[in-house]
Amino acid sequence: MPPLISIDVLLIAACAWLAIGLAGMLAPRRLEFISKTLFPFGSVVSFIVGVTALFFLGDEPQATVLAIGLPTLPFHLRLDNLAAVFVLLLGFVSFGISVYAAGYFRKGEGAAPGLLCIEYHLFLASMLMVLLADDAYAFMVAWEGMALSSFLLVTTDHRHEAIRRAGYLYLLIAHVGAISILLSFGVMTGGAGDYTFAGMRAQELSPFWGSAAFLLALVGFGAKAGLVPVHVWLPEAHPAAPSPVSAMMSGIMLKTAIYGLLRVCFDLVGTTIWWWGVVAMAIGLVTALFGVLYSTVQSDMKRLLAYSSIENIGLLAVGIGLALLFHSFHMEILAALAMTAVFYHCLAHAGFKSLLFLCTGSVLHATHERSLGRLGGLIHRMPWVAWLALLGVIASAGLPPLSGFVSEWLLLQAFLFSPGLPHSWLNMIVPVAAAVIALVAAMAGFAMVKFHGIIFLGQMREPNLIHAHDAGPWERAGLVWLAVLTVLLGVLPSTLIGLIDGATQQLLGTGLAGRVAEHGWAMLAPISPDRASYMPMLFLATIATVLLLARWMVRRFYHGRTRRSDAWDCGYFFQGPRAQDTAEGFSQPIRRIFEPMFRMERHFPSIRDEQPYYSVKVEDHFWYWLYLPVARVADWVSGLIVRIQGGRIAIYLLYSFLTLLLLLLVARP
């Protein structure tokens, strides 16, 4: 019997996830069995998936055919370096989420545990099959399985109308995106009838049809990823879902859309046109700026993270656009730099955003509160969650020496090295785009300071927070795993670039591994050390040295004595929790500076109010500019159809008579 190869192991893993899900249906109400047995088994499968992809990176592609589709439409599957990068992400991130989920789910939270188990593991198996699919048929079956299972997970607590509405909105936009993806595949077949990816690669599309395939793919995968303006489902669905599901959707599912876009743009279409990069970069910049601005003004902690995910997806679209632009002008080293930044940010964002969503889950369980205005001071009651969330916050803010800094630094390097493009106006636009990226990074830091500071620091804003408790052992283990990934991605960038470079070479024909390896694992110099370099371990050692030196000086000169006094209150005697800055007050400068970007409804207190209060509600302009007009048109058309269908038999006979007359007039020679 021949030894198992990597793609065989992954197929067995997909079957194992399905088997674990079905096992949950054998005892659908036994929460202890499902959470403490089946979810840990699922996490083991996830770890095997991650390790398999890790050891495969750099190898030759592996393919197989499964006769499980229609009689003449089997599933073609293929594992190459591009797929392996995202399988690596899926395996290692879902391992931490599944371990956390083993201690997260409680009784009475919507669907029965058995249903939750099968939906969760079907979601994992579907995402894996999306990454392995090598034909349009297998891809769309897995894609729809991913959409359906994630919809069921979003509506887990379906007793609430808002959650059901969020789930239906997500499913609607997911299917609109799926139609666009299917049309893109249809264009790429070139009328040859070969639905395999190999057949699509063999087609030589004209610039018109290649552009049509690109635009359809951008709309379809952008709808799943959350690009503006097809983003409206994301800030609704992520807060509605249980926190492990939110982590899975933000950390992993959104990256399958990025994978699909990379697969189409750089692998299947076969040619690139420079303006594709401009379009992707422009949409990415708008998405990133929109997402970060809306994240800064949120008062719901999960909605804040959801808008932050939109921002990060925008950065990925910018990186893809920059890689397309450089690749079309045969500037392959710079294209490889931009592509490496995309891969790195996919991995980094999957780690730190999953960590942050899981931390909000622990806070939600401990306090039963999602509103930032009702939280505060939880670092005293939940130190594990607070300190681990701080790592995610630092990474999300793009600060060294964690993972978010490396990926954003690489992206900025690609912008800074870009002068020399053939079009002069591109040379003017690219620095402006770099400035927008810098603004987005600064605003992301603002949003993360707000997130962590209002939840964990200061005084408790509500009396019942005194009863909050820290995360349990399973939850801590999952959080620690994701925190470790975030730290490792930050301090070992050269090693990781060497691992993922096979995917960059597959798409572009060149990579950065050779240049990076010249300077060793401790220094990251993507082009040359004279132009730009970064030494994460030295940076980390400097921070640790400064902290230890400060601690020693305090003990040496103050003899270990602790002096406590009230904080400076500017002469104001009241220092209760109501004196602290609120979530709305914290973001007031952003709302004022960027007021045209928001649709706001304010309630101002009056001196006549017995219980005066101030409130501000921030809404998305796109609801009123795009979605509500479309909904009104759809209502009008459906009402017209109902009136047409509700007539008498004589009216239907009149319709038939008029139709026959029209056909006779058209067919008359």
TAWOKA-V594270 format. One record per pair of residues at least 24 apart in sequence whose ideal C-beta (glycine too) atoms are under 7 Angstrom apart, sorted by the first residue. I is the first residue (numbers start at 1). J is the second residue. D is the distance in Angstrom with one decimal. If there is no record, write none. Layout:
BEGIN
i->I j->J d->D
i->I j->J d->D
END
This chain:
BEGIN
i->5 j->62 d->5.5
i->6 j->52 d->5.3
i->6 j->56 d->4.3
i->6 j->62 d->6.0
i->6 j->79 d->5.8
i->7 j->62 d->4.4
i->7 j->64 d->5.8
i->7 j->77 d->6.5
i->7 j->79 d->4.4
i->7 j->132 d->7.0
i->9 j->48 d->6.9
i->9 j->52 d->4.8
i->10 j->49 d->6.3
i->10 j->52 d->6.0
i->10 j->79 d->6.7
i->10 j->87 d->6.7
i->10 j->128 d->6.4
i->10 j->132 d->6.4
i->13 j->45 d->5.1
i->13 j->48 d->5.9
i->13 j->49 d->4.9
i->13 j->128 d->6.9
i->14 j->125 d->4.4
i->14 j->128 d->5.1
i->14 j->129 d->6.1
i->16 j->45 d->4.8
i->17 j->42 d->6.3
i->17 j->45 d->5.8
i->17 j->121 d->4.2
i->17 j->124 d->5.0
i->17 j->125 d->4.3
i->18 j->121 d->6.6
i->18 j->122 d->6.7
i->18 j->125 d->5.4
i->20 j->121 d->5.1
i->21 j->117 d->5.6
i->21 j->118 d->3.6
i->21 j->121 d->3.7
i->21 j->122 d->5.5
i->22 j->118 d->6.4
i->24 j->113 d->6.8
i->24 j->114 d->4.2
i->24 j->117 d->3.0
i->24 j->118 d->5.4
i->25 j->114 d->4.9
i->25 j->118 d->5.9
i->27 j->114 d->6.6
i->28 j->112 d->4.7
i->28 j->113 d->6.5
i->28 j->114 d->2.6
i->28 j->115 d->6.4
i->29 j->112 d->6.0
i->29 j->113 d->6.7
i->29 j->114 d->6.9
i->31 j->105 d->6.9
i->31 j->107 d->5.6
i->31 j->113 d->4.6
i->34 j->113 d->4.4
i->34 j->114 d->6.4
i->34 j->117 d->5.0
i->35 j->102 d->5.3
i->35 j->105 d->5.5
i->35 j->113 d->7.0
i->36 j->102 d->6.1
i->38 j->117 d->5.6
i->39 j->98 d->5.4
i->39 j->101 d->5.2
i->39 j->102 d->4.1
i->40 j->102 d->5.4
i->42 j->98 d->4.9
i->42 j->121 d->5.6
i->43 j->95 d->5.1
i->43 j->98 d->3.6
i->43 j->99 d->4.8
i->46 j->91 d->5.2
i->46 j->94 d->4.2
i->46 j->95 d->4.0
i->46 j->98 d->5.7
i->47 j->91 d->6.7
i->47 j->95 d->4.6
i->49 j->87 d->6.3
i->49 j->90 d->6.4
i->49 j->91 d->3.4
i->49 j->128 d->6.8
i->50 j->88 d->5.7
i->50 j->91 d->2.7
i->50 j->92 d->3.8
i->50 j->95 d->6.3
i->53 j->84 d->4.6
i->53 j->87 d->4.0
i->53 j->88 d->3.9
i->53 j->91 d->5.9
i->54 j->88 d->5.7
i->56 j->84 d->5.0
i->57 j->81 d->6.2
i->57 j->84 d->5.2
i->57 j->499 d->5.1
i->57 j->500 d->6.8
i->57 j->502 d->5.6
i->58 j->502 d->4.5
i->63 j->134 d->6.4
i->69 j->137 d->6.0
i->73 j->137 d->5.0
i->75 j->138 d->4.1
i->76 j->134 d->4.1
i->76 j->135 d->4.2
i->76 j->138 d->6.2
i->76 j->196 d->5.2
i->77 j->132 d->4.6
i->77 j->133 d->6.5
i->77 j->134 d->5.5
i->77 j->138 d->6.7
i->78 j->132 d->6.7
i->78 j->134 d->3.7
i->79 j->132 d->6.1
i->80 j->506 d->6.2
i->81 j->502 d->3.7
i->81 j->503 d->4.2
i->81 j->506 d->4.9
i->82 j->262 d->6.6
i->82 j->263 d->6.7
i->82 j->267 d->7.0
i->82 j->503 d->4.7
i->82 j->506 d->5.6
i->82 j->507 d->6.5
i->83 j->131 d->4.7
i->83 j->132 d->6.3
i->85 j->343 d->5.6
i->85 j->500 d->5.2
i->85 j->503 d->4.7
i->86 j->131 d->5.2
i->86 j->255 d->6.0
i->86 j->256 d->6.9
i->86 j->259 d->4.7
i->87 j->128 d->6.8
i->87 j->131 d->5.4
i->89 j->252 d->6.6
i->89 j->255 d->6.0
i->89 j->346 d->6.3
i->89 j->347 d->5.6
i->89 j->350 d->5.0
i->90 j->127 d->5.9
i->90 j->128 d->6.3
i->90 j->131 d->6.9
i->90 j->252 d->5.5
i->92 j->485 d->6.3
i->93 j->251 d->5.2
i->93 j->252 d->5.8
i->93 j->350 d->4.7
i->93 j->351 d->6.3
i->93 j->354 d->5.5
i->94 j->124 d->5.9
i->94 j->248 d->6.7
i->94 j->252 d->6.4
i->95 j->481 d->6.6
i->96 j->354 d->6.8
i->96 j->478 d->4.6
i->96 j->481 d->3.8
i->96 j->482 d->4.3
i->97 j->244 d->5.2
i->97 j->247 d->5.1
i->97 j->248 d->5.7
i->97 j->354 d->5.9
i->97 j->358 d->6.9
i->97 j->478 d->6.4
i->99 j->474 d->6.1
i->99 j->477 d->5.1
i->99 j->478 d->4.0
i->99 j->481 d->6.5
i->100 j->244 d->6.0
i->100 j->358 d->5.1
i->100 j->474 d->6.6
i->100 j->475 d->5.2
i->100 j->478 d->2.8
i->100 j->479 d->6.5
i->101 j->244 d->4.2
i->102 j->474 d->4.4
i->103 j->472 d->4.5
i->103 j->473 d->6.7
i->103 j->474 d->2.8
i->103 j->475 d->4.5
i->104 j->243 d->6.7
i->104 j->244 d->5.7
i->104 j->361 d->5.9
i->104 j->475 d->6.1
i->109 j->156 d->6.9
i->109 j->157 d->6.0
i->109 j->242 d->7.0
i->110 j->156 d->4.1
i->110 j->157 d->3.5
i->110 j->158 d->6.1
i->110 j->159 d->6.8
i->111 j->156 d->4.9
i->116 j->156 d->6.3
i->119 j->149 d->5.2
i->119 j->152 d->4.6
i->119 j->153 d->5.2
i->120 j->153 d->6.5
i->122 j->149 d->4.4
i->123 j->149 d->4.1
i->123 j->150 d->5.6
i->123 j->153 d->6.2
i->123 j->248 d->6.7
i->127 j->252 d->6.2
i->127 j->253 d->6.5
i->127 j->256 d->5.6
i->130 j->256 d->5.2
i->131 j->256 d->6.9
i->131 j->259 d->6.3
i->134 j->196 d->6.4
i->134 j->197 d->4.9
i->135 j->195 d->5.2
i->135 j->196 d->4.3
i->135 j->197 d->6.0
i->136 j->185 d->4.0
i->136 j->195 d->4.5
i->137 j->195 d->5.6
i->140 j->178 d->6.9
i->140 j->182 d->6.1
i->143 j->178 d->6.1
i->144 j->178 d->6.4
i->146 j->253 d->6.9
i->147 j->171 d->6.9
i->147 j->174 d->4.3
i->147 j->178 d->6.8
i->150 j->249 d->6.2
i->150 j->253 d->6.3
i->153 j->241 d->5.9
i->153 j->245 d->4.4
i->154 j->237 d->4.9
i->154 j->240 d->5.5
i->154 j->241 d->4.5
i->154 j->245 d->6.8
i->156 j->241 d->6.8
i->156 j->242 d->5.6
i->162 j->240 d->6.9
i->163 j->240 d->4.4
i->166 j->236 d->3.9
i->166 j->237 d->5.0
i->166 j->240 d->4.1
i->167 j->237 d->6.8
i->167 j->240 d->6.8
i->169 j->232 d->7.0
i->169 j->233 d->5.0
i->169 j->236 d->5.7
i->170 j->233 d->4.3
i->170 j->237 d->4.2
i->173 j->223 d->5.3
i->173 j->230 d->5.9
i->173 j->233 d->4.7
i->174 j->223 d->6.9
i->174 j->224 d->6.5
i->176 j->223 d->6.0
i->177 j->220 d->4.5
i->177 j->223 d->3.0
i->177 j->224 d->5.2
i->178 j->220 d->6.8
i->180 j->216 d->5.0
i->180 j->219 d->4.5
i->180 j->220 d->3.4
i->181 j->217 d->6.6
i->181 j->220 d->3.5
i->181 j->221 d->6.7
i->183 j->216 d->5.0
i->184 j->213 d->4.9
i->184 j->216 d->3.7
i->184 j->217 d->4.4
i->184 j->220 d->6.1
i->184 j->264 d->6.4
i->187 j->212 d->5.2
i->187 j->213 d->4.3
i->187 j->216 d->6.6
i->188 j->213 d->5.0
i->188 j->268 d->5.5
i->188 j->269 d->6.6
i->197 j->268 d->6.0
i->200 j->268 d->4.6
i->201 j->267 d->7.0
i->201 j->268 d->6.1
i->201 j->270 d->6.3
i->203 j->270 d->7.0
i->204 j->270 d->6.7
i->205 j->269 d->6.5
i->205 j->270 d->6.7
i->205 j->271 d->7.0
i->207 j->273 d->6.2
i->210 j->269 d->5.2
i->210 j->271 d->5.5
i->211 j->273 d->6.4
i->213 j->264 d->6.8
i->213 j->269 d->5.6
i->214 j->265 d->6.3
i->214 j->269 d->6.3
i->214 j->276 d->5.3
i->217 j->261 d->6.1
i->217 j->264 d->4.1
i->218 j->261 d->6.8
i->218 j->280 d->6.7
i->221 j->257 d->4.3
i->221 j->260 d->4.6
i->221 j->261 d->4.4
i->224 j->257 d->3.9
i->225 j->254 d->5.2
i->225 j->257 d->3.7
i->225 j->258 d->6.2
i->225 j->313 d->4.9
i->226 j->254 d->6.4
i->226 j->309 d->6.6
i->226 j->310 d->5.0
i->226 j->313 d->5.1
i->227 j->283 d->5.7
i->227 j->287 d->5.0
i->227 j->313 d->6.4
i->227 j->317 d->6.0
i->228 j->283 d->6.8
i->228 j->286 d->5.3
i->228 j->287 d->4.5
i->228 j->290 d->5.2
i->229 j->622 d->5.0
i->229 j->626 d->5.8
i->231 j->287 d->7.0
i->231 j->310 d->5.4
i->232 j->620 d->6.4
i->232 j->622 d->6.1
i->232 j->623 d->6.6
i->232 j->627 d->6.3
i->234 j->306 d->5.5
i->234 j->309 d->6.6
i->234 j->310 d->6.0
i->235 j->303 d->5.3
i->235 j->306 d->4.3
i->235 j->307 d->5.7
i->238 j->302 d->6.2
i->238 j->306 d->4.0
i->239 j->300 d->6.2
i->239 j->302 d->3.9
i->239 j->303 d->5.1
i->239 j->306 d->6.2
i->243 j->357 d->5.5
i->243 j->358 d->5.9
i->243 j->360 d->5.9
i->243 j->361 d->2.6
i->243 j->364 d->6.6
i->244 j->358 d->6.8
i->244 j->361 d->6.7
i->246 j->302 d->6.5
i->246 j->357 d->4.6
i->247 j->354 d->4.0
i->247 j->357 d->3.9
i->247 j->358 d->5.3
i->250 j->309 d->4.6
i->250 j->353 d->5.0
i->250 j->354 d->6.9
i->250 j->357 d->6.0
i->251 j->350 d->4.2
i->251 j->353 d->5.4
i->251 j->354 d->3.6
i->252 j->350 d->6.1
i->254 j->309 d->6.5
i->254 j->313 d->5.9
i->255 j->346 d->5.1
i->255 j->350 d->6.1
i->258 j->316 d->5.4
i->258 j->346 d->6.0
i->261 j->320 d->6.3
i->262 j->320 d->6.8
i->262 j->507 d->6.8
i->265 j->320 d->6.9
i->265 j->324 d->6.3
i->266 j->507 d->4.0
i->267 j->507 d->6.4
i->272 j->324 d->5.4
i->272 j->327 d->5.3
i->272 j->328 d->4.5
i->273 j->328 d->6.0
i->274 j->325 d->5.9
i->274 j->328 d->4.1
i->274 j->329 d->6.4
i->276 j->324 d->5.0
i->277 j->321 d->4.5
i->277 j->322 d->6.5
i->277 j->324 d->3.4
i->277 j->325 d->3.2
i->277 j->328 d->6.4
i->278 j->321 d->6.8
i->278 j->325 d->6.7
i->280 j->317 d->5.5
i->280 j->320 d->5.3
i->280 j->321 d->3.2
i->280 j->324 d->6.1
i->281 j->318 d->5.3
i->281 j->321 d->3.1
i->281 j->322 d->6.1
i->281 j->325 d->6.9
i->281 j->433 d->6.3
i->283 j->317 d->5.8
i->284 j->314 d->4.7
i->284 j->315 d->6.8
i->284 j->317 d->3.0
i->284 j->318 d->3.6
i->284 j->321 d->5.8
i->285 j->314 d->6.8
i->285 j->318 d->5.9
i->285 j->433 d->5.8
i->285 j->436 d->5.2
i->287 j->313 d->6.3
i->287 j->314 d->3.2
i->287 j->317 d->6.2
i->288 j->314 d->3.0
i->288 j->315 d->5.2
i->288 j->318 d->6.5
i->288 j->440 d->4.7
i->289 j->436 d->6.2
i->289 j->440 d->5.9
i->292 j->440 d->5.0
i->292 j->443 d->4.3
i->292 j->444 d->5.3
i->292 j->447 d->6.5
i->293 j->443 d->6.7
i->293 j->590 d->6.8
i->293 j->594 d->5.5
i->293 j->597 d->5.5
i->295 j->447 d->4.4
i->296 j->443 d->6.0
i->296 j->446 d->5.6
i->296 j->447 d->4.6
i->296 j->450 d->6.7
i->296 j->587 d->5.1
i->296 j->590 d->4.7
i->297 j->587 d->4.5
i->297 j->590 d->6.0
i->297 j->591 d->5.6
i->297 j->598 d->6.7
i->297 j->618 d->5.0
i->299 j->371 d->5.9
i->299 j->372 d->5.1
i->299 j->373 d->5.9
i->299 j->583 d->4.3
i->299 j->584 d->6.2
i->300 j->370 d->5.3
i->300 j->371 d->6.2
i->301 j->360 d->5.1
i->301 j->370 d->5.8
i->301 j->372 d->5.8
i->301 j->451 d->6.6
i->301 j->455 d->6.4
i->302 j->360 d->5.5
i->302 j->370 d->6.0
i->304 j->447 d->6.5
i->304 j->451 d->5.7
i->305 j->353 d->6.8
i->305 j->356 d->5.6
i->305 j->357 d->5.8
i->305 j->360 d->6.7
i->308 j->396 d->6.5
i->308 j->444 d->6.9
i->308 j->447 d->6.2
i->309 j->353 d->6.0
i->311 j->440 d->6.4
i->311 j->444 d->6.3
i->312 j->349 d->4.7
i->315 j->345 d->6.2
i->315 j->411 d->6.6
i->316 j->342 d->5.7
i->316 j->345 d->5.8
i->316 j->346 d->6.6
i->318 j->437 d->6.8
i->319 j->345 d->6.7
i->319 j->411 d->5.4
i->322 j->414 d->5.5
i->327 j->508 d->6.1
i->329 j->421 d->6.4
i->329 j->422 d->5.9
i->332 j->508 d->5.8
i->332 j->509 d->6.5
i->332 j->510 d->4.6
i->333 j->510 d->6.7
i->334 j->414 d->6.1
i->334 j->417 d->5.7
i->334 j->418 d->6.5
i->335 j->508 d->5.3
i->336 j->504 d->5.2
i->336 j->508 d->5.5
i->336 j->510 d->5.3
i->336 j->511 d->5.3
i->336 j->512 d->5.3
i->337 j->410 d->6.5
i->337 j->413 d->6.3
i->337 j->414 d->4.6
i->337 j->417 d->7.0
i->337 j->512 d->6.4
i->337 j->526 d->5.4
i->338 j->414 d->4.2
i->339 j->504 d->4.9
i->339 j->507 d->6.4
i->339 j->508 d->6.1
i->340 j->410 d->6.0
i->340 j->497 d->5.9
i->340 j->504 d->5.7
i->340 j->512 d->5.4
i->341 j->407 d->5.7
i->341 j->410 d->3.8
i->341 j->411 d->4.1
i->341 j->414 d->6.0
i->343 j->500 d->4.9
i->343 j->503 d->6.3
i->343 j->504 d->7.0
i->344 j->406 d->6.1
i->344 j->407 d->4.2
i->344 j->410 d->6.0
i->344 j->496 d->7.0
i->345 j->407 d->3.6
i->347 j->489 d->6.1
i->348 j->395 d->6.7
i->348 j->403 d->3.6
i->348 j->404 d->5.4
i->348 j->406 d->6.9
i->348 j->407 d->4.7
i->348 j->489 d->5.4
i->351 j->403 d->6.1
i->351 j->482 d->5.5
i->351 j->485 d->4.3
i->351 j->486 d->4.6
i->351 j->489 d->6.3
i->352 j->392 d->4.5
i->352 j->395 d->3.8
i->352 j->396 d->5.2
i->352 j->403 d->6.3
i->352 j->404 d->6.0
i->352 j->486 d->5.0
i->353 j->396 d->6.9
i->354 j->482 d->5.5
i->355 j->388 d->6.7
i->355 j->392 d->4.0
i->355 j->479 d->6.3
i->355 j->482 d->4.1
i->355 j->483 d->6.0
i->355 j->486 d->6.3
i->356 j->389 d->6.4
i->356 j->392 d->4.3
i->356 j->396 d->6.6
i->358 j->478 d->6.3
i->358 j->479 d->5.8
i->359 j->385 d->5.3
i->359 j->388 d->6.5
i->359 j->389 d->4.1
i->359 j->392 d->6.7
i->359 j->479 d->6.7
i->362 j->471 d->4.3
i->362 j->475 d->5.7
i->363 j->455 d->6.3
i->366 j->468 d->4.1
i->366 j->469 d->5.2
i->367 j->465 d->5.8
i->367 j->468 d->5.2
i->372 j->454 d->4.7
i->372 j->455 d->6.6
i->372 j->583 d->3.8
i->373 j->461 d->6.7
i->373 j->582 d->5.6
i->373 j->583 d->5.4
i->374 j->461 d->5.8
i->374 j->462 d->5.0
i->375 j->454 d->6.4
i->375 j->455 d->4.8
i->375 j->461 d->6.4
i->376 j->454 d->6.3
i->376 j->458 d->4.8
i->376 j->459 d->5.9
i->376 j->460 d->5.3
i->376 j->461 d->4.4
i->376 j->577 d->6.3
i->376 j->580 d->6.7
i->377 j->458 d->5.6
i->377 j->459 d->5.0
i->377 j->460 d->4.0
i->377 j->465 d->6.7
i->378 j->455 d->5.9
i->378 j->456 d->4.9
i->378 j->465 d->6.7
i->378 j->468 d->5.9
i->379 j->456 d->4.3
i->379 j->457 d->6.3
i->381 j->465 d->6.9
i->381 j->468 d->4.1
i->381 j->469 d->6.8
i->381 j->470 d->6.9
i->382 j->468 d->6.0
i->382 j->470 d->4.6
i->383 j->470 d->6.6
i->384 j->470 d->5.0
i->384 j->471 d->5.6
i->384 j->476 d->5.5
i->385 j->470 d->6.3
i->385 j->471 d->5.3
i->386 j->456 d->4.3
i->388 j->479 d->4.7
i->388 j->480 d->6.8
i->388 j->483 d->5.0
i->389 j->452 d->6.1
i->389 j->456 d->6.9
i->390 j->452 d->6.1
i->391 j->483 d->4.8
i->391 j->486 d->5.7
i->391 j->487 d->6.8
i->392 j->486 d->6.6
i->393 j->448 d->4.3
i->393 j->451 d->6.4
i->393 j->452 d->4.5
i->395 j->486 d->5.0
i->395 j->490 d->6.9
i->396 j->444 d->6.4
i->396 j->448 d->5.1
i->397 j->444 d->5.6
i->397 j->445 d->3.9
i->397 j->448 d->4.3
i->398 j->441 d->4.8
i->398 j->444 d->6.2
i->398 j->445 d->6.8
i->400 j->536 d->6.8
i->400 j->539 d->5.2
i->401 j->490 d->5.0
i->401 j->491 d->5.8
i->401 j->536 d->4.6
i->401 j->539 d->4.6
i->401 j->540 d->4.5
i->402 j->486 d->5.6
i->402 j->487 d->6.4
i->402 j->490 d->3.8
i->403 j->486 d->5.1
i->403 j->489 d->3.5
i->403 j->490 d->4.5
i->405 j->490 d->6.6
i->406 j->489 d->6.9
i->406 j->490 d->6.0
i->406 j->493 d->4.6
i->408 j->441 d->5.8
i->409 j->534 d->6.3
i->410 j->526 d->6.4
i->411 j->437 d->6.7
i->412 j->437 d->6.3
i->413 j->526 d->5.9
i->413 j->532 d->5.5
i->417 j->527 d->6.2
i->450 j->583 d->6.8
i->450 j->586 d->5.0
i->450 j->587 d->6.5
i->454 j->583 d->5.5
i->454 j->586 d->6.7
i->458 j->580 d->4.8
i->459 j->577 d->4.2
i->459 j->580 d->6.3
i->460 j->577 d->6.3
i->461 j->577 d->4.6
i->490 j->536 d->6.1
i->491 j->536 d->4.6
i->491 j->537 d->5.8
i->491 j->540 d->5.8
i->492 j->521 d->6.8
i->493 j->524 d->4.8
i->493 j->536 d->6.3
i->494 j->521 d->4.8
i->494 j->524 d->5.3
i->495 j->521 d->5.4
i->584 j->616 d->5.6
i->599 j->624 d->6.6
END
